[in-house]
Amino acid sequence: MEPRSLARCTGRQCRSACEGSALLECQVKRGLCSADPLCLLSGGVCMQVPSLIPRRVRQASLLRVSNAGIPKGCLGGMEARFAGGVCLLLMAIGTSACTGVISPPPVPKIYVADESNNRIVRMDDMTGAGWTPFGTSGSGPNQFRFPSGIFVSAAGQIFVTDALNHRIVRMDNMTGAGWITLGGPPAGSGMSQFNAPFGIFVSAGQIYVADTSNHRIVRMDTMTGTGWTTLGGPPAGNGPNQFNSPTGIFVSAGQIYVADWNNNRIVRMNDMAGTGWTAFGTHGSGMNQFDGPFGVSVSAGQIYVADRNNNRIVRMNDMTGVGWTEFGTFGNGPNQFSSPFGIFAGAGQIFVVDTFNSRIVRMDDMTGAGWTPFGTSGSGPNQFNLPVRVFLQ
């Protein structure tokens, strides 16, 4: 099969259908278009077998490889096989074959707010590999007093609600580089002040905080407090645009979800003016009821709640409770929780902070399939002391 031309050099520019592709990356080198090993370079022309279709990197991952070694989502015209944790893509050019290696998407790391150990922890997986703790007790740099919320941006910056220091913290990595704070101590209810903040989320560069003991949520543009905007108290309330100790906050598709703890409800709104205010839940242990909902997460449009005092987690399809599915009973065994404070749903898995059992739990779905707990009570490696939040990035 004759390859076809996909790129030519024009001066010192390389213009091609494959430019920016995950298969071919053509660059100027000594006046010619060079390419990666997946394509043939001949006379300044980037060549590719016609049956292979260039795909943009940003559109989707080329390959997803199952643990069983079955390649998924391979492009048409490719032969793929599993070897050493990667897919090898083989394509014929003339009578020879060249091989390019494309790794599966990176596995996100697990971040935990280990509240009573006054630290945050990062680990690579649910075996504790790559265990990295950061923080000691105190009010200075690199110190926390009950870190209760955590968010990690795609750029790797770590945001923490430092509850009993009444402040939020941002740092560039797990060494504390770039440490910056906003707020106390002491506590306050004015601009750039917090009173025991418990939840934090960042969306489109804006920082959202569940300012728990001020019974409000806060949004700001930067860590200097620019664009400071509040909704709610003080004081506490149970009507529209009111909260009673909000503890969890999550932003999805521009909508703001709040775990309104002492009002035993989940709230969704379209913006910080309270537009589109929708509240769901009453106090109890039955369907459409919560008892101290502490954490909220949204994935693929579904809403996940850590229903703390009911020792369960809940998933629903929307804010009417359609698709209500609950999981968990009180205990410390499989499929059991003791006061779950935090929840994170993503990449097809559910992570729960099983607070009073001092562990993190991962499962594949709301049946408990793939139940994997990690952690024991303590302050050493692979141990937690009343952890409250988990985040993956």
C-alpha positions as CSV (number, residue, x, y, z in Angstrom):
1,M,0.0,0.0,0.0
2,E,1.4,3.4,-1.0
3,P,1.5,6.0,1.8
4,R,0.0,9.4,1.1
5,S,1.4,12.8,1.8
6,L,0.1,14.5,4.9
7,A,2.5,17.4,5.2
8,R,4.9,19.5,3.3
9,C,7.5,22.1,4.2
10,T,6.7,25.6,3.3
11,G,9.8,27.7,4.2
12,R,10.2,27.0,7.8
13,Q,6.6,26.2,8.4
14,C,5.0,22.7,8.6
15,R,1.3,22.7,7.6
16,S,-0.5,19.4,7.7
17,A,-3.6,17.4,8.5
18,C,-1.4,15.5,11.0
19,E,0.0,18.6,12.7
20,G,-1.1,18.4,16.3
21,S,-2.3,14.8,15.8
22,A,-1.7,12.1,18.4
23,L,-0.4,9.9,15.6
24,L,1.9,12.4,13.8
25,E,3.7,15.4,15.0
26,C,5.5,17.3,12.3
27,Q,8.0,19.9,13.2
28,V,10.5,22.1,11.4
29,K,14.0,20.7,11.7
30,R,16.8,21.8,9.4
31,G,14.2,23.2,7.0
32,L,12.3,19.9,6.8
33,C,9.3,18.5,8.5
34,S,10.4,15.9,11.0
35,A,8.0,13.4,12.4
36,D,7.7,10.9,15.2
37,P,8.5,7.1,14.6
38,L,4.9,6.5,13.6
39,C,5.3,8.1,10.2
40,L,7.7,8.0,7.3
41,L,9.6,11.1,6.3
42,S,10.7,11.3,2.7
43,G,11.9,14.3,0.8
44,G,10.5,16.7,3.4
45,V,7.1,15.1,3.2
46,C,5.4,13.5,6.2
47,M,3.8,10.2,5.1
48,Q,1.2,8.0,6.7
49,V,-0.6,4.8,5.7
50,P,-4.0,5.9,4.3
51,S,-6.1,3.5,6.5
52,L,-4.9,5.4,9.6
53,I,-7.0,8.5,10.5
54,P,-5.2,11.4,12.2
55,R,-6.9,12.3,15.5
56,R,-6.4,15.5,17.5
57,V,-4.8,14.9,20.9
58,R,-7.4,17.1,22.7
59,Q,-10.4,15.1,21.5
60,A,-9.9,11.9,23.3
61,S,-7.4,9.3,24.5
62,L,-6.3,7.1,21.7
63,L,-6.4,3.9,23.8
64,R,-7.8,2.6,27.0
65,V,-6.3,-0.7,28.1
66,S,-8.2,-3.0,30.4
67,N,-6.4,-4.9,33.2
68,A,-7.1,-8.1,31.2
69,G,-5.0,-6.7,28.4
70,I,-7.8,-6.1,26.0
71,P,-7.3,-2.8,24.1
72,K,-10.3,-0.6,24.0
73,G,-11.1,2.4,21.7
74,C,-8.3,1.7,19.2
75,L,-8.5,3.7,16.0
76,G,-9.6,2.0,12.8
77,G,-6.8,0.4,10.8
78,M,-4.5,-0.2,13.8
79,E,-3.3,-3.4,15.2
80,A,-2.9,-3.1,19.0
81,R,-1.6,-5.5,21.6
82,F,-0.9,-5.2,25.3
83,A,2.7,-5.2,26.4
84,G,4.2,-3.9,29.6
85,G,1.2,-1.7,30.5
86,V,1.0,0.1,27.1
87,C,-0.6,-0.5,23.8
88,L,1.8,-1.0,20.9
89,L,0.5,0.4,17.6
90,L,1.8,-1.3,14.6
91,M,1.5,0.0,11.1
92,A,3.1,-1.1,7.9
93,I,5.2,1.3,5.8
94,G,6.4,-0.4,2.7
95,T,7.7,-3.8,3.6
96,S,8.8,-2.8,7.1
97,A,6.9,-1.9,10.3
98,C,7.6,0.9,12.7
99,T,6.3,0.9,16.3
100,G,5.1,3.7,18.4
101,V,4.2,3.5,22.0
102,I,1.2,5.3,23.5
103,S,0.7,5.0,27.2
104,P,-2.8,4.9,28.8
105,P,-4.1,8.1,30.4
106,P,-2.3,9.0,33.6
107,V,-3.9,7.6,36.8
108,P,-5.0,10.4,39.1
109,K,-3.4,10.7,42.5
110,I,-5.5,10.6,45.7
111,Y,-5.4,13.5,48.1
112,V,-6.8,13.3,51.6
113,A,-7.5,16.0,54.3
114,D,-6.4,14.1,57.4
115,E,-8.1,16.4,59.8
116,S,-7.0,15.3,63.3
117,N,-3.5,14.6,62.2
118,N,-3.4,18.3,61.0
119,R,-2.0,17.3,57.6
120,I,-2.9,16.5,54.1
121,V,-1.7,13.3,52.4
122,R,-1.1,12.3,48.8
123,M,-0.8,8.7,47.5
124,D,-0.6,7.1,44.1
125,D,-3.2,4.4,44.7
126,M,-5.2,2.5,47.2
127,T,-2.2,0.5,48.3
128,G,-0.6,3.7,49.8
129,A,2.2,3.7,47.2
130,G,3.8,7.1,47.0
131,W,2.6,8.1,50.4
132,T,3.4,11.8,51.0
133,P,2.2,13.6,54.0
134,F,2.5,17.4,54.5
135,G,1.8,19.6,57.5
136,T,2.1,19.8,61.3
137,S,-0.2,21.3,63.9
138,G,0.0,25.1,64.2
139,S,-1.0,28.4,62.6
140,G,2.2,29.3,60.7
141,P,3.4,28.4,57.2
142,N,3.2,24.7,56.4
143,Q,0.9,24.1,59.4
144,F,-2.8,23.3,59.8
145,R,-5.4,23.1,62.5
146,F,-8.1,20.7,61.3
147,P,-7.7,20.8,57.5
148,S,-11.2,19.9,56.4
149,G,-11.5,20.5,52.7
150,I,-9.1,19.9,49.8
151,F,-9.1,20.6,46.0
152,V,-6.3,20.1,43.5
153,S,-6.3,21.9,40.2
154,A,-5.2,20.5,36.9
155,A,-2.0,22.5,37.2
156,G,-1.3,20.8,40.5
157,Q,-2.0,23.6,42.9
158,I,-3.5,22.4,46.2
159,F,-6.3,24.4,48.0
160,V,-7.1,23.6,51.6
161,T,-9.7,24.9,54.1
162,D,-7.8,25.2,57.3
163,A,-10.9,25.1,59.6
164,L,-9.7,26.1,63.0
165,N,-7.2,28.6,61.7
166,H,-10.3,30.1,59.9
167,R,-8.4,30.4,56.6
168,I,-7.9,28.9,53.2
169,V,-4.4,27.9,51.9
170,R,-3.0,27.4,48.5
171,M,0.3,25.8,47.7
172,D,2.0,24.7,44.5
173,N,2.8,21.2,45.5
174,M,3.3,18.8,48.4
175,T,6.4,20.6,49.6
176,G,4.5,23.7,50.5
177,A,6.2,25.8,47.8
178,G,4.2,28.9,47.0
179,W,2.3,28.8,50.4
180,I,-0.3,31.6,50.6
181,T,-3.2,32.1,52.9
182,L,-6.3,34.2,53.1
183,G,-8.3,34.7,56.3
184,G,-7.5,34.2,60.0
185,P,-6.8,33.5,62.6
186,P,-8.9,34.8,64.2
187,A,-12.3,34.0,62.9
188,G,-14.4,36.8,61.4
189,S,-17.5,37.4,59.3
190,G,-16.4,40.3,57.1
191,M,-14.6,40.5,53.8
192,S,-11.7,38.1,53.4
193,Q,-12.6,36.4,56.7
194,F,-13.9,33.0,57.5
195,N,-15.3,31.1,60.5
196,A,-14.4,27.4,60.4
197,P,-14.6,26.9,56.6
198,F,-15.1,23.2,55.7
199,G,-15.4,22.9,51.9
200,I,-13.5,24.3,48.9
201,F,-13.8,24.0,45.1
202,V,-12.2,25.8,42.2
203,S,-13.9,26.3,38.9
204,A,-12.8,28.5,36.0
205,G,-10.2,29.9,38.2
206,Q,-12.6,31.1,40.8
207,I,-12.4,29.8,44.4
208,Y,-15.6,28.7,46.2
209,V,-15.7,28.1,49.9
210,A,-18.3,26.7,52.3
211,D,-17.8,29.1,55.2
212,T,-19.5,26.8,57.6
213,S,-19.9,28.7,60.9
214,N,-20.7,31.9,59.0
215,H,-23.6,29.9,57.4
216,R,-22.6,31.1,53.9
217,I,-20.8,30.3,50.8
218,V,-18.1,32.6,49.4
219,R,-16.6,33.0,45.9
220,M,-13.5,35.0,45.1
221,D,-11.3,35.4,42.0
222,T,-7.9,35.2,43.6
223,M,-6.2,34.3,46.9
224,T,-6.1,38.0,47.8
225,G,-9.9,38.0,48.0
226,T,-10.5,40.0,44.8
227,G,-14.1,39.6,43.6
228,W,-15.3,38.6,47.1
229,T,-18.9,37.5,46.8
230,T,-21.1,35.9,49.5
231,L,-24.5,34.2,49.7
232,G,-26.2,33.3,52.9
233,G,-25.6,34.3,56.5
234,P,-24.7,35.1,59.1
235,P,-27.1,34.2,60.7
236,A,-28.2,30.7,59.9
237,G,-31.6,30.1,58.1
238,N,-33.6,27.4,56.3
239,G,-35.2,29.4,53.6
240,P,-34.1,30.3,50.0
241,N,-30.6,31.8,49.9
242,Q,-30.0,30.6,53.4
243,F,-27.8,27.9,54.9
244,N,-27.2,26.3,58.3
245,S,-23.6,25.2,58.6
246,P,-22.9,24.4,54.9
247,T,-20.0,21.9,54.8
248,G,-19.5,20.7,51.2
249,I,-19.4,22.6,47.9
250,F,-19.0,21.4,44.3
251,V,-19.3,23.2,41.0
252,S,-20.4,21.3,37.8
253,A,-21.4,22.8,34.5
254,G,-21.5,26.2,36.1
255,Q,-24.0,25.2,38.8
256,I,-23.1,25.3,42.5
257,Y,-24.0,22.4,44.7
258,V,-23.9,22.7,48.5
259,A,-24.3,20.2,51.3
260,D,-26.4,22.2,53.7
261,W,-25.5,20.1,56.7
262,N,-27.8,21.3,59.6
263,N,-30.7,21.8,57.2
264,N,-30.4,18.2,56.1
265,R,-30.6,19.1,52.4
266,I,-28.6,19.5,49.2
267,V,-28.9,22.9,47.4
268,R,-28.2,23.7,43.8
269,M,-28.1,27.2,42.3
270,N,-27.0,28.7,39.0
271,D,-24.9,31.5,40.4
272,M,-23.9,33.4,43.5
273,A,-27.1,35.5,43.4
274,G,-29.0,32.3,44.2
275,T,-30.7,32.2,40.8
276,G,-32.3,28.9,40.1
277,W,-32.3,28.0,43.9
278,T,-33.3,24.3,44.2
279,A,-33.3,22.5,47.6
280,F,-33.8,18.8,48.0
281,G,-34.2,16.7,51.1
282,T,-35.8,16.6,54.5
283,H,-34.5,15.2,57.9
284,G,-34.8,11.4,58.2
285,S,-33.3,8.1,57.1
286,G,-35.7,7.1,54.4
287,M,-35.8,7.9,50.7
288,N,-35.2,11.5,49.8
289,Q,-34.1,12.2,53.3
290,F,-30.7,13.0,54.9
291,D,-29.3,13.2,58.4
292,G,-26.3,15.6,58.3
293,P,-25.2,15.5,54.7
294,F,-21.6,16.5,54.8
295,G,-20.1,16.1,51.3
296,V,-21.4,16.4,47.8
297,S,-19.9,15.4,44.4
298,V,-21.2,15.4,40.9
299,S,-20.1,13.1,38.1
300,A,-21.8,12.6,34.7
301,G,-24.7,14.6,35.9
302,Q,-25.4,12.4,38.9
303,I,-25.3,13.7,42.4
304,Y,-23.4,11.8,45.2
305,V,-23.9,12.6,48.8
306,A,-22.1,11.5,52.0
307,D,-25.1,11.1,54.3
308,R,-23.0,11.3,57.5
309,N,-25.4,10.4,60.3
310,N,-27.2,7.8,58.3
311,N,-23.8,6.0,57.7
312,R,-24.5,5.7,54.0
313,I,-23.9,7.3,50.7
314,V,-26.6,8.3,48.2
315,R,-26.7,8.8,44.5
316,M,-29.5,10.5,42.5
317,N,-29.9,11.5,38.9
318,D,-31.2,15.0,39.6
319,M,-32.5,17.4,42.2
320,T,-35.9,15.7,42.3
321,G,-34.4,12.5,43.7
322,V,-35.0,10.5,40.6
323,G,-32.8,7.4,40.6
324,W,-32.4,7.5,44.4
325,T,-29.8,4.8,45.3
326,E,-28.4,4.4,48.7
327,F,-25.5,2.2,49.9
328,G,-24.1,1.3,53.3
329,T,-25.0,0.5,56.9
330,F,-23.3,1.3,60.2
331,G,-20.1,-0.7,60.9
332,N,-16.5,-1.2,60.0
333,G,-16.7,-4.2,57.6
334,P,-17.3,-4.4,53.9
335,N,-20.1,-2.2,52.6
336,Q,-20.3,-0.4,56.0
337,F,-19.4,3.1,57.1
338,S,-19.1,5.0,60.3
339,S,-20.0,8.7,59.7
340,P,-18.8,9.2,56.2
341,F,-17.8,12.9,55.8
342,G,-16.5,13.1,52.3
343,I,-17.2,11.7,48.8
344,F,-15.6,12.0,45.4
345,A,-17.0,10.4,42.2
346,G,-15.0,10.3,39.0
347,A,-13.4,8.1,36.4
348,G,-16.2,5.5,37.0
349,Q,-15.3,5.0,40.7
350,I,-16.5,6.3,44.0
351,F,-14.2,7.3,46.8
352,V,-15.6,7.7,50.3
353,V,-14.0,9.1,53.4
354,D,-15.1,6.7,56.2
355,T,-14.2,9.1,58.9
356,F,-14.8,7.4,62.2
357,N,-13.2,4.2,60.7
358,S,-10.2,6.3,59.8
359,R,-10.1,4.9,56.3
360,I,-10.7,5.7,52.7
361,V,-12.9,3.4,50.6
362,R,-13.0,2.9,46.9
363,M,-15.7,1.1,45.0
364,D,-16.7,0.7,41.4
365,D,-20.4,1.4,41.7
366,M,-23.3,1.8,44.1
367,T,-23.5,-2.0,44.7
368,G,-20.1,-1.9,46.5
369,A,-18.5,-3.9,43.7
370,G,-14.7,-3.6,43.9
371,W,-14.8,-2.6,47.6
372,T,-11.3,-1.5,48.6
373,P,-10.6,0.1,52.0
374,F,-7.3,1.7,52.9
375,G,-6.0,3.0,56.2
376,T,-6.1,2.4,59.9
377,S,-6.3,4.7,62.8
378,G,-3.0,6.4,63.7
379,S,-0.5,9.1,62.6
380,G,2.1,7.0,60.7
381,P,2.3,6.0,57.1
382,N,-0.9,4.5,55.7
383,Q,-2.8,5.8,58.7
384,F,-5.4,8.5,59.2
385,N,-7.0,10.2,62.2
386,L,-10.5,11.2,61.4
387,P,-10.0,12.1,57.7
388,V,-12.7,14.2,56.2
389,R,-12.2,14.8,52.5
390,V,-10.8,13.1,49.5
391,F,-10.0,14.5,46.0
392,L,-8.5,13.0,42.9
393,Q,-6.3,14.7,40.4
